[in-house]
Amino acid sequence: LLFVVGTVSCTLFLAVNSLYSASDDVIELTPANFNKEVIQSESLWLVEFYAPWCGHCQRLTPEWKKAATALKGVVKVGAVDADKHQSLGGQYGVRGFPTIKIFGANKNKAEDYQGGRTSDAIVDAALSALRSLVKERLSGRSGGYSSGRQSRESGGGDKKDVIELTDDSFDKNVINSDDVWMVEFYAPWCGHCKNLEPEWAAAATEVKEQTKGKVKLAAVDATVNQMLAGRYGIRGFPTIKIFQKGEDPVDYDGGRTRSDIIARALDLFSDNAPPPELLEIISEDVLKSTCDAHQLCIISVLPHILDTGASGRNSYLDVMLKMAEKYKKKMWGWLWTEAGAQSDLESSLGIGGFGYPAMAAINARKMKFALLKGSFSEQGINEFLRELSVGRGSTAPVGGGAFPKIHSVEPWDGKDGELPVEDDIDLSDVDLDDLGKDEL
């Protein structure tokens, strides 16, 4: 009886936890059919190795099904219960769930998919890999950046953003450049280089976009360009070196995934980037263009010029500039206005007419803001921004749910303020008695 009960409960458990069924466009793969379906196939395959109990796998399931339906007849999409079929997972080095592999032209060398887990990202990666496979067949070539091989990752695009350098082109491109260069020295026959290639290509596209081309990823075939290989002492492949103007090249010894490479590139970019501009809110365009282009915009409302004079105002602006420099890696926008100049904006941020100088940090996408509660000093602002940078601090919705009307004002001229001059009236010729009669 116990045996029967156990069997029934186990069957029910498996039924409840099955992520895919025969009615899906996802093809269930097992050790019995994997070789015939995938390895011997001419088709491109995307295969998910999953465990039914894995939360990430459960969240991926509807996206995987949508991708499979969209790719039906174009790319094969399969799934392996690697908890049940551990030998199959082990064969492909599966150590966590879900793991997604792309089986392209060389079925014996599956590539890891490390893109997003939405159906759009999965489809993009599949089509990118498919285009690469077709171009490889067309060219009949493989290996090296000149081969036309493309990244198999979503969002990676192809190798178009990796700059191929040679003995002849290296110095004029790299040595006197104001940009930062990350240069991979590779050999076409090197397996590690081939593994790095799609990561490098995908990172090149992302880095170009995020740094506006200020950090460049390049590649040198060290077997052909031996002068460069000798000059920089290249003895193993791949070797990656970082070149910055006026400095000796340094070795990159970080991870070799797209995310590792991008993270280092962005660090190099922010280290070399000037601090962000500190702009006065003189028009709606200044506010919107700054706040829309950055994750956060930091807005200070400074006291009226008559209350501080130029020296007092400049001391506040200096504090803001120091903080902008300190937090420049965050790539926030920095703005200021004078008390009363943008009264609607002040009201929407709960500043409204008192307590100057004041500071607010606004997330324009969510239309939420946080207010500086401490002192308007390096220490007080640093504490405020540090809390924001780790996702802490209380926020509130911007009043009205959108930016209020912004008035166009004349920019500050850098001088002390002046009281308005009243017109002098010469009363010497006026008969005050007559003036009184007229009024009566």
Buried (B, 14 or more C-beta within 10 A) or exposed (E): EEEEEEEEEEEEEEEEBEBBEEEBBBBBBEEEEBEEBBEEEEBBBBBBBBBBEBEEBBEBBEBBBBBBEBBEEEBBBBBBBBBBBEEBBEEBEBEEBBBBBBBBBEBEEBBBBBBBBBBBBBBBBBBBBBEBBEBBEEEEEEBBBEBBBBBBBBBBBBBEBBBBBEBEBBEEBBEEBEBBBBBBBBBBEBEEBBBBBBBBBBBBBBBBEBBEEBBBBBBBBBBBBEEBBEEBEBEEBBBBBBBBEEEEBEEBEEEBBBEBBBBBBBEBBBEBBEBBEBBBBBBBEBBBEBBEEBEBBBBBBBBEBEEBEBEBBEEBBEBBBBBBEBBBEBBBBBBBBBBEBBBBBBBBBBBBEEBBBBBBBBBBEEBEBBBBEEEBEBEBBBBBBEBBBEEEBEBEEBBEEEBBEBBEBEEBEEEEBEEEEEEEEEEEEEEEEEEEEEEE
